[in-house]
Amino acid sequence: MCKKIIETYNELDFTVSFQNNNHSVDFNAYEIAGRYSKNNKDFTIPFYLKSNNDETENINEAKTMIRGTVKWDGCSHYYFGDCDGYMYLYGKTKIKNIQEIIKKIHVRCGELMDNLDKDEF
């Protein structure tokens, strides 16, 4: 199995895990709900929300905001929010961040794949 890559996009408040399958990449995007500090000075440690809205540092416990697959030919599958597709967005900044993270995910998936159609990335 291919190695999972985890990247944080602080400017958009998202952490994304990528799983390269050579001709496609699976991804899960987790919204950073806030940041905390262990020294009460540097609030840099991200935390996420679980399905029950409890906080966690572990993305494996966090609720997924966007998940999907991007294929070698640029075609992609996106699923938003919880299992029913519901996603709460508060304000235009969050809507903009969703747009931007989708763009970044698409480009990053292209960077991770072999034998891709470069015109689609």
Secondary structure, DSSP 8 states (H G I E B T S, - for coil): ---EEEEEEGGGTEEEEEEE-SSEEEEEEEE--EEE-SSSS---EEEEE-TTS-EES-TTTS--SEEEEEETTS-EEEEESSTT------SHHHHHHHHHHHHHHHHHHHHH-SS--GGG-
